[in-house]
């Protein structure tokens, strides 16, 4: 296939690219005399300390620019196609797919099912491996693209085919063994569906992955997310306190086995399982280096540790700032409420904490990251909010000030009559934002 030139749409001010005279609208022709197939090629060929880049200007002139740089220093370019190639999409029909459970009428981009191995490497997105070609596998091995993040769900070929609606899904173990030969590390996730891939099937999946522990670095077991928009989809029972407790007992047996045999817990249950079972989240030390934090595994333990360390170090006397409020999901509410009780006790800042119910997706969805702007607006419009409302930034689409339902941060702030401040899910940063927000409120009063 003939490789095209790549249109540049953005140049970071002060970057290497700007200093070299590269501008939006220019075309990237090649790097070091070689055509660029995709973003992985671009990163690889610009990673050295000397780079020769060919650019085509809008008038058709070609510039060959020789650049000296620090190894791995970012070029500062963005492209019309972020991957410099078409994005690979998902062709599965998973019984648990969250996108299939979205209501109609939302932005078209929300219905895009990503399944691109390059985004798995670059951003930690989970992929199913069902759309890999032999050329993809060769590129991954030759370039040593590692680690990848793989949605396994089950290693039983027939069950995986049924759950994912794709006859190619049954090849998962062969693909993982191919990666093992190429020494490609993977982190795995298992979306657990009650009475489908749990119980004995989960034991077999964990046994298969443990046998591949030279490359499988960690496994996350997360409960299926079920919205109220499942018309025409397969019936799946949600996990309850009893069934969640059984999953935790099973995971903990495997952790004990893995620690004895390999000095690692290896498999970790999502925080949501502990909340569903009414059990305390395990201590910080149990999560090793938090390999599955993006899957909601150990998130509460890390947040609590960061917060405790920060507030213990906080300078005294009390700040006595103006009151503020915090909105979170139902799952995280007890943890956040306990933190804010300490803020009130130690810093003297009144904090109102609200658990926002997910009416948009349904009350079975309890995580903060799926709360919509309209649910916050409707449930908090008559509540005490103080001088500002803090929300976790996971409620917003990555890199944007927009909630999943299209409500903007500005619209929500205007509707509630207070600034709405997104905060990273980091205990120390949370405390700093609280202090600043209360201090600003006091000075502005």
C-alpha positions in Angstrom: 0.0 0.0 0.0 1.4 3.4 -1.0 2.1 5.6 2.0 0.7 9.1 2.0 2.1 12.4 3.3 0.8 13.5 6.6 -0.7 16.9 7.2 0.5 18.8 10.2 -2.3 20.7 12.0 -0.5 22.0 15.1 3.0 23.1 16.2 3.7 23.6 19.9 5.1 27.1 20.6 8.8 26.9 21.5 9.1 23.3 20.3 11.8 21.9 18.1 9.4 21.9 15.2 8.6 25.6 15.5 12.3 26.5 15.8 12.9 24.5 12.6 10.3 26.6 10.7 7.6 23.9 10.5 4.1 25.3 10.4 0.5 24.1 10.4 -0.6 23.1 6.9 2.9 21.6 6.0 3.1 18.0 5.0 5.4 15.4 6.6 7.1 13.6 3.7 9.6 11.3 5.4 12.1 11.1 8.3 15.7 10.0 7.7 14.8 9.2 4.1 12.1 6.7 5.1 8.4 7.0 4.7 6.3 7.2 7.9 3.7 4.5 8.2 2.1 5.5 11.5 2.7 7.3 14.8 4.9 4.4 16.1 7.2 5.0 13.1 7.2 8.7 13.8 8.1 8.3 17.5 10.8 5.7 16.7 12.5 7.7 13.9 12.5 11.0 15.9 13.8 9.5 19.1 17.5 9.9 18.3 19.7 12.9 18.8 20.0 13.7 15.1 17.0 13.7 12.7 16.6 14.6 9.0 13.0 15.5 8.3 11.5 16.3 4.9 8.6 18.8 4.9 6.5 19.9 1.9 5.3 23.5 2.1 1.8 24.6 0.8 3.5 25.9 -2.4 5.0 22.5 -3.2 8.5 23.3 -2.0 10.3 20.5 -0.1 12.5 21.4 2.8 15.0 18.9 4.2 15.7 20.0 7.8 18.5 18.5 9.8 17.8 18.7 13.5 20.0 18.0 16.6 18.0 17.3 19.7 18.0 15.5 23.0 17.1 11.9 22.7 13.4 11.3 23.2 12.7 15.1 23.2 9.3 15.7 21.8 9.0 17.3 18.4 5.9 19.3 19.2 3.7 18.3 16.2 0.1 17.2 15.9 -1.4 15.7 12.8 -4.7 15.7 10.9 -4.8 11.9 11.7 -3.4 11.5 15.2 -2.2 8.0 14.5 -0.9 8.9 11.0 -3.0 6.0 9.8 -6.7 5.0 10.1 -7.7 4.0 13.6 -8.5 0.3 14.0 -12.0 -0.1 15.4 -13.6 -3.0 17.2 -15.5 -5.6 15.2 -16.7 -7.6 18.2 -20.3 -7.8 19.5 -19.5 -8.3 23.1 -22.4 -9.1 25.4 -21.1 -6.6 27.9 -20.0 -3.7 25.6 -20.6 -0.4 27.3 -20.9 1.5 24.0 -23.8 -0.7 23.0 -25.5 0.4 26.2 -25.4 4.1 25.5 -28.6 5.9 24.8 -29.2 7.3 21.3 -28.7 10.9 20.3 -25.3 11.4 21.8 -22.2 12.6 20.0 -21.1 10.3 17.2 -17.5 10.1 18.6 -18.9 8.4 21.8 -20.1 5.4 19.7 -16.6 4.8 18.2 -15.3 1.4 19.4 -11.5 1.7 19.6 -9.5 -1.5 19.3 -6.1 -0.2 18.1 -2.9 -1.9 19.3 -1.0 1.4 18.9 -3.2 3.1 21.4 -2.8 0.2 23.7 0.9 0.8 23.7 0.8 4.6 23.8 -2.2 5.3 26.1 -2.9 2.0 27.9 -6.2 1.3 26.0 -7.3 -2.3 26.3 -7.6 -4.2 23.1 -9.1 -7.6 22.3 -6.5 -8.8 19.6 -9.3 -10.0 17.4 -8.5 -7.6 14.5 -4.7 -8.2 14.4 -3.3 -9.1 11.0 -0.1 -11.2 10.5 1.6 -7.9 9.5 0.4 -6.3 12.8 1.8 -9.2 14.8 5.1 -9.0 12.9 5.3 -5.2 13.5 4.6 -5.6 17.2 7.3 -8.3 17.5 9.9 -6.6 15.3 9.5 -3.2 17.0 9.1 -4.8 20.4 5.9 -2.9 21.2 5.6 -3.5 24.9 3.7 -3.5 27.1 0.3 -4.0 25.6 -3.0 -4.0 27.5 -5.2 -6.9 26.5 -8.9 -7.6 27.3 -8.8 -11.4 27.8 -12.1 -12.0 29.7 -11.7 -15.8 29.3 -9.2 -18.2 27.8 -11.8 -20.7 26.9 -12.0 -20.4 23.1 -15.7 -21.3 22.7 -16.8 -19.1 25.6 -14.7 -16.2 24.4 -16.3 -16.5 20.9 -19.8 -16.5 22.4 -19.1 -13.6 24.8 -17.4 -11.4 22.1 -19.5 -12.4 19.1 -16.5 -13.0 17.0 -15.2 -16.3 15.7 -11.6 -15.0 15.8 -11.9 -14.4 19.6 -11.0 -18.0 20.4 -7.4 -17.5 19.3 -6.4 -15.6 22.4 -4.0 -18.2 23.9 -2.2 -18.7 20.6 -1.7 -14.9 20.3 -0.4 -14.6 23.9 2.0 -17.5 23.3 3.3 -15.7 20.1 3.9 -12.6 22.3 5.7 -14.8 24.8 8.1 -15.9 22.1 8.7 -12.3 21.2 9.0 -11.2 24.9 6.1 -8.8 24.6 4.8 -7.9 28.1 1.1 -7.6 28.6 -1.3 -6.4 31.3 -4.7 -8.2 31.1 -8.2 -7.4 32.2 -11.1 -9.7 32.8 -14.6 -8.1 32.6 -16.5 -10.5 34.8 -20.0 -11.4 33.8 -22.0 -13.2 36.4 -22.8 -16.8 35.5 -20.7 -16.5 32.3 -17.0 -16.3 32.8 -16.7 -16.4 36.6 -16.5 -19.4 38.9 -14.6 -22.3 37.3 -14.1 -20.4 34.1 -12.3 -17.6 36.1 -10.0 -20.2 37.7 -9.1 -21.7 34.4 -8.4 -18.2 32.9 -6.2 -17.2 35.8 -4.3 -20.6 35.6 -3.6 -20.0 31.9 -2.4 -16.5 32.4 -0.3 -17.5 35.4 1.4 -20.0 33.2 2.3 -17.1 30.9 3.7 -15.0 33.8 7.0 -14.4 32.0 5.1 -11.8 30.0 1.7 -11.3 31.8 2.6 -8.6 34.3 -0.8 -8.2 36.0 -4.5 -9.1 35.7 -7.5 -7.0 36.7 -10.8 -8.5 37.5 -13.6 -5.9 37.1 -17.4 -6.3 37.3 -19.4 -5.8 34.2 -20.9 -2.3 33.9 -24.6 -2.5 33.1 -26.7 0.6 32.1 -30.4 0.9 31.9 -30.2 1.1 28.1 -29.9 -2.7 27.3 -33.0 -3.1 25.1 -32.4 -6.1 22.8 -29.2 -7.2 24.5 -28.3 -10.4 26.3 -29.6 -10.5 29.9 -26.7 -10.3 32.4 -27.2 -10.5 36.1 -25.5 -7.7 38.1 -23.2 -8.6 40.9 -24.6 -8.2 44.4 -23.1 -8.4 47.9 -23.1 -12.3 48.0 -21.8 -12.9 44.5 -19.2 -10.1 44.8 -17.9 -11.6 48.0 -17.5 -15.0 46.2 -15.4 -13.3 43.5 -13.2 -11.7 46.2 -12.6 -15.0 48.0 -11.6 -16.5 44.7 -9.2 -13.7 43.8 -7.7 -13.8 47.2 -7.0 -17.5 46.9 -5.2 -16.8 43.7 -3.2 -14.0 45.2 -2.0 -16.3 48.0 -1.0 -18.9 45.5 0.8 -16.4 43.3 2.7 -14.8 46.2 3.9 -18.2 47.3 5.0 -19.2 43.8 6.1 -15.9 42.3 6.4 -13.2 44.9 3.6 -11.2 43.3 -0.2 -11.0 43.9 -0.5 -11.0 40.1 -4.4 -10.7 40.0 -6.3 -7.8 41.5 -10.0 -7.1 42.0 -11.5 -3.8 41.2 -12.5 -1.5 44.1 -16.1 -1.9 43.0 -16.1 -5.5 44.0 -15.1 -4.6 47.6 -17.8 -1.9 47.7 -20.5 -4.2 46.4 -19.5 -6.8 49.0 -19.5 -4.3 51.8 -15.8 -5.0 52.5 -13.0 -2.6 53.3 -10.6 -1.8 50.4 -7.3 -3.6 51.0 -4.4 -1.5 52.3 -2.1 0.5 50.0 0.7 -2.1 50.2 -1.4 -4.8 48.7 -1.4 -3.2 45.3 2.3 -3.4 44.6 3.1 -0.8 42.0 -0.6 -0.2 41.1 -0.3 -1.7 37.6 -4.1 -1.6 37.1 -5.0 1.8 38.6 -6.7 2.9 35.4 -9.1 0.0 35.8 -10.2 1.2 39.2 -8.0 -1.2 41.0 -6.5 0.3 44.1 -7.7 3.8 43.3 -9.3 4.4 46.7 -6.3 3.0 48.5 -3.9 5.2 46.7 -6.1 8.3 47.0 -6.5 7.8 50.7 -2.7 7.3 51.2 -1.9 10.4 49.3 -4.5 12.4 51.2 -3.4 11.1 54.6 0.2 11.9 54.0 -0.7 15.4 52.7 -3.0 16.4 55.5 -0.6 15.1 58.2 2.0 17.4 56.8 -0.3 20.3 56.4 0.8 23.5 58.3 -1.1 24.5 61.3 -3.0 26.5 62.6 -6.4 25.8 61.0 -7.2 27.8 57.8 -10.8 28.7 58.7 -11.7 29.1 55.1 -15.1 29.6 53.4 -17.3 26.6 52.8 -17.1 24.5 49.6 -18.7 21.3 48.2 -17.6 18.1 46.6 -19.6 15.9 44.2 -18.7 12.2 43.6 -20.2 8.9 42.6 -22.1 6.6 44.9 -19.2 4.1 45.1 -16.6 6.7 46.2 -18.9 8.6 48.6 -17.9 6.9 51.9 -14.2 7.4 51.2 -14.6 11.0 50.1 -16.9 11.8 53.0 -14.3 10.4 55.5 -11.6 12.6 53.9 -13.7 15.7 54.1 -14.5 15.0 57.7 -10.8 15.3 58.4 -10.6 18.5 56.3 -13.3 20.0 58.5 -11.6 18.8 61.7 -8.0 19.7 60.9 -8.3 22.7 58.5 -11.6 24.2 59.7 -13.1 24.3 56.2 -16.8 23.3 56.0 -17.3 20.8 53.2 -20.6 19.5 51.8 -20.2 16.1 50.1 -22.8 14.8 47.7 -23.2 11.3 46.1 -24.7 11.9 42.7 -26.9 9.1 41.5 -26.5 8.1 37.9 -30.0 8.6 36.5 -28.6 9.0 33.0 -27.1 5.5 32.7 -29.0 3.9 35.6 -28.5 3.3 39.3 -26.4 0.2 38.6 -23.6 2.5 37.4 -22.0 4.0 40.5 -18.5 5.1 39.5 -17.8 8.9 39.5 -16.2 8.8 36.0 -19.6 8.1 34.4 -21.6 10.9 36.1 -23.1 13.4 33.7 -23.5 17.1 33.9 -27.3 17.0 33.8 -27.4 14.6 36.8 -25.1 16.9 38.8 -27.2 19.9 37.8 -30.6 18.3 38.6 -29.5 16.8 41.9 -27.5 19.7 43.3 -29.4 22.7 42.1 -31.1 23.3 45.5 -28.2 22.1 47.7 -25.7 24.0 49.7 -22.6 24.3 47.6 -20.6 27.0 49.3 -18.3 29.1 47.2 -17.2 26.4 44.8 -18.0 22.8 43.8 -15.2 20.3 43.3 -15.6 17.3 41.0 -13.1 14.6 39.9 -11.7 15.3 36.5 -12.6 11.8 35.4 -16.1 13.1 34.9 -14.9 15.1 31.9 -13.8 13.7 28.6 -10.0 13.5 28.4 -8.5 16.9 27.5 -11.9 18.6 27.3 -14.2 20.6 29.7 -17.2 18.5 28.6 -19.2 15.8 30.4 -20.4 12.6 28.6 -23.8 14.1 27.9 -22.4 17.2 26.2 -22.9 19.6 29.1 -19.9 21.9 29.5 -18.1 22.9 32.7 -19.1 26.5 32.0 -22.7 25.6 31.5 -22.8 23.6 34.8 -21.1 26.5 36.7 -23.6 29.0 35.4 -26.6 26.7 36.2 -25.4 26.1 39.8 -24.2 29.6 40.4 -20.8 28.6 41.6 -17.5 27.7 40.0 -17.2 24.0 39.2 -13.5 22.9 39.6 -12.2 19.6 38.2 -9.6 18.0 40.4 -7.2 15.2 39.5 -7.8 11.9 41.4 -4.8 12.6 43.6 -5.1 13.0 47.4 -2.4 15.7 47.7 -3.7 17.7 44.7 -7.3 17.4 46.1 -6.1 18.9 49.4 -4.3 21.8 47.6 -7.4 22.6 45.5 -9.6 22.6 48.6 -7.2 25.0 50.4 -7.1 27.3 47.4 -10.8 27.2 46.8 -11.6 28.0 50.4 -9.0 30.7 50.6 -10.3 32.4 47.4 -13.8 32.2 48.8 -12.7 33.8 52.1 -10.8 36.7 50.4 -13.7 37.2 47.9 -16.4 37.3 50.6 
